[in-house]
Amino acid sequence: MFQGDDVQTLLDKLGFIPGEIVEIILTTRGVEGELNAAPMGVIRVGARTLEVRPFLETRTYRNLRDMGLGVANITYDVGLFLETAFKRGGVRPEWFEEEPIADPPGLRGADALLFLSVLEESSFSEMRARFLCRVEWVRVRTPFPRAFSRGFAHAVEAIIHATRIEAFIREGRREEVDRLLRLFRGCRDVIERVSPEDSPNRRVVETLEDMIAEWMSKEWR
């Protein structure tokens, strides 16, 4: 576990470039003890400070507001990004550590854990809040470097597009849906070129295609 000045150095090594959005899965706990996990883009805005911008209607927002704590999980498990983004089976206990070293717990299999405490909350927009969070400590589980995969990167991007497609379909915003569908298909095309048929990246994008088709059939009959 790394604390103090070591945190700043480790954030550099983990790829938290100041001002750049980095995709993680944020675990939080609510006032009633319920756990939550959700993909989240975070931005490093200081030596040991990350900015989180959750939507106001989300559990992530309520938990950060009420409890002031979270864990940023770094993982290359694209299936876990999909599960925690849509929670089709609900929040599952098996996602989380059995013997956590802090509360809220991190995710099983995460390559690194960053324990966060909220410093301050402000408004980012009418729909989103801004939390500045201090990285109190970092635990690295898988220090060996990994090769960059375009398939993984585009699978995560496809998940992000799909979350917005679902919301815009409900709101009847067809032009926005069409724009995001084009972006989603671009991600799918890259994945089909670089990832084998039985890869997690291909399975994720195929699952998302089925989900999108179902949303559109229900809302736009």
Summary of the structure (lengths in Angstrom):
residues: 221
radius of gyration: 17.5
end to end distance: 53.2
largest distance: 56.9
contacts: 670
relative contact order: 0.14
helix: 42%
strand: 27%
